[in-house]
Amino acid sequence: VIMQVPFLDLKAQYRTIKDAVDCAVLRILDQSNFILGQEVPEFEQAFAKFLDAKFSVGVASGLDALRLALEACGIGQGDEVIIPANTFIATALAVSSVGAKPVLVDIDPVSYNIDPALIAAAITPRTRAIIPVHLYGQPCEIEAICQLAAQHQLTVIEDACQAHGATYNGRAVGTWGVMGCFSFYPGKNLGAYGDAGAVTTNDPQLAGKLSRLRNYGQEKKYFHQEKGLNTRLDTIQAAVLQVKLPHLASWNAQRAAHAAQYTALLKDIPEVSTPVVLPHRSHVFHLYVVRVPQREALQTFLASQGISTIIHYPIPIHQQQAYRDLDYRWGAFPHTEQAAGEILSLPMYSELQSAQIEYVVSKISEFYTQQRKD
Ligand SMILES: Cc1ncc(COP(=O)(O)O)c(C=O)c1O
């Protein structure tokens, strides 16, 4: 019999918090304080406290969080910003959107995160910042990267959009760099019910600047200190996030337990390489990414068995049409390119059931058993 295993099931989570969310959303409708209502600063403070950061500034998306962070340090035309070659396109788009140039660096093929040993060679006199990404929910080598950045007087802006609550040496990602950027896109570990994001920082000046930049450059209405944008965190989204934040630690723990179950069961299938959690850090498993041969055939077979999988990401940034102007050639980032051809993200969300994980693994096993016979 076919069991349906969606890649992600937002409704399953909603059912567990429906009363509290409905009540919070209806309260906003009733108050009609849609723009920068009190739920926005309340959530900002709660999120900062959760991470042990001094400030968090709510914005409209993860992309805008990155963009405002770059703008807040005055990065723009003529500047270069180092980013990993393997990341979601938004990391690069943020750099381009302020007029700066993204400079890509290959990954460590074990963690899929930026390889710190390759960063120094990418630094030029124009380099202003590094945006390390904690991809799939696993912290990158953030301590070493912050040290290297300090030696070269570069700003570190963390892209923690996939790693809410992950820690390196016990300290939350998003609090290592000068600023940390988060997305609350619905599918994230902490997801809103629409687009939303935040920037965290310990610097009061930067916090002030970020909260002006997201709101037309004004602190006081109609007094504009900077050329800002309109990219505020919506009050309804802040209210939803307020309800969800207290659950984040247990949802992350459930994800980690699902990952452990997948890894234990998949070890009997030699074709499948499971994720490796490197020392000194906690992985919050936004995604559970394996490496497999015959990926497309496996994905098609799994789909026929009711199992949805996704590739994060099938085309690296330097091979995207949008970034032809960067002029990188095929082979420029071999580990990123190889990973792009082999990685597959299996269903992962807090409410995933143990029996569903067993079913997914049994179907992967069935596929490779058949392949070995053919
Ligand atoms: C690594 C990374 N950076 C940036 C973003 C952008 O976030 P958003 O979709 O909220 O703009 C995302 C998520 O979409 C992401 O995964």
The ligand as a Tripos MOL2 file, in Angstrom:
@<TRIPOS>MOLECULE
LIG
   16    16     1     0     0
SMALL
NO_CHARGES

@<TRIPOS>ATOM
      1 C1         19.9540   30.4320    3.0080 C.3       1 LIG1
      2 C2         18.8170   31.3660    2.7420 C.ar      1 LIG1
      3 N1         19.0610   32.6820    2.6090 N.ar      1 LIG1
      4 C3         18.0820   33.5590    2.3890 C.ar      1 LIG1
      5 C4         16.7670   33.1630    2.2670 C.ar      1 LIG1
      6 C5         15.7360   34.1960    1.9390 C.3       1 LIG1
      7 O1         14.6700   34.2330    2.8020 O.3       1 LIG1
      8 P1         13.2180   34.7300    2.2840 P.3       1 LIG1
      9 O2         12.6640   33.6560    1.4240 O.co2     1 LIG1
     10 O3         12.4570   34.9260    3.5350 O.co2     1 LIG1
     11 O4         13.4350   36.0040    1.5420 O.co2     1 LIG1
     12 C6         16.4570   31.8110    2.4280 C.ar      1 LIG1
     13 C7         15.0760   31.2720    2.3750 C.2       1 LIG1
     14 O5         14.2740   31.4030    1.5430 O.2       1 LIG1
     15 C8         17.5080   30.8850    2.6370 C.ar      1 LIG1
     16 O6         17.2570   29.5720    2.7390 O.3       1 LIG1
@<TRIPOS>BOND
     1     1     2 1
     2     2     3 ar
     3     2    15 ar
     4     3     4 ar
     5     4     5 ar
     6     5     6 1
     7     5    12 ar
     8     6     7 1
     9     7     8 1
    10     8     9 2
    11     8    10 1
    12     8    11 1
    13    12    13 1
    14    12    15 ar
    15    13    14 2
    16    15    16 1
@<TRIPOS>SUBSTRUCTURE
     1 LIG1         1 GROUP 0 **** ****
